[in-house]
Amino acid sequence: TAENATLPVITVSVPMYGFGVTHGLGENVVPIFKITAAMTDNTGKVMWTESEMMLPSIMSPMDATPWVKLRADPKIVERDWRKASRYIAQKIIGTL
C-alpha cells in the first residue's frame, strides 16, 4: 500500500552454511553459518548493513556433534543450524 511505500525494508540472506571440523583430524563438527542483513529506504539507499559468521573452531559457541550422528539423523542437522542462526541473528540485532 501507499502507506507502506515509505517504510524501510530489511533483507536477510544466508550466503554460507554447512558444517566443519573443529580441528584437523577430528570427527566432531560444528555449524558454519553466515547471515547478512541490510536495511534500505524507499529509494534503495542502504541505511544499515551487518554481517556475522560462525566458523569451525574449538572456540565455537556451538556444541560439536559427531559426523556419524548428522548423517544418521537430519533433525540434528536442522537443530544445529537453528541454534547457530539464532546465535548469529542475536548478534546482528544487537547492532541495530
N, C-alpha and C positions, 0 to 999 in steps of 0.2 A: 504494500500500500504506500501511498504518498507519505504517510506519517513515518513509515519505517525507512524511507529513502535516505534520511539524514543520519541514521544510526550507524555506528562503526560496525565492521564485520571482522570477526576473528576466524582465521583459517588455521587449522591444525593438520599437520602431516606427520607421518612416521616413515622417514626415509631410510631407516636402518633397523633391523630386528633379527634376532636369531639367538644362538647360544654359543658360548665359548668356554674353553677350559681355563681354569683359574691359574694353572701353572703348567709348564711344558708337557710333561708326560702324564698329567692327571686324567682321571676318568670322571671327575666331577665337573659339572658345568654350571654356569650362571647365565642369566639373560643378558643379551646385548640389545640395547634399545636406544633409539634417538627420537626425540619428539621436537618438532619445530612449530612455533606458533607466531602468527603475525596479525596485527590489527591494522586495518586500513579504513580511511574515511570514505565518504561517498564519491570522492574524486579518484580514489585509488591510491592516494598518498599513504605511505606506511607511517603509522603513528607509533607503533611499538613492535618489536620483534624479539624473540628469545628462542634459544635452542639449548637443550640439555641432553646429555647422553650418559649411558651406563656401559662401561666396557668390562671385559672379563679381567678380574683381578682378585687376588686373595683379600683385598681390602673392600671388595664389593659389599654393599649393604644387604644383598640378597643371599639367602641360603643356597649353598651349592647342592646340586642334585646329580646322582649318577646317570650317565647317558642311558644305561640299560632301562632305568625307570621311565625316562622320557619316551624311549622307543616303545615301551610296553603300554603306556597309558597317556593318550593325548590330553586327558583332563589335567595332568600335571603340567604339560606344556602351557595350556591355557592359564592355569593358576599362576605359574611363574611369570608369564608375560603380563598378566593383570597386576600382579604385585609390583613389577618393575615400572609399568606405565603409571600406576598411581603414585609411586615414589617420585618419578620424574615430573609428572604433572603438578604435584605439590610444590616442587622446586620452581617450576615455571610460574605458577600462580603467585608465588611469593615475590616475584619481581614486578608485578603489576602495581 
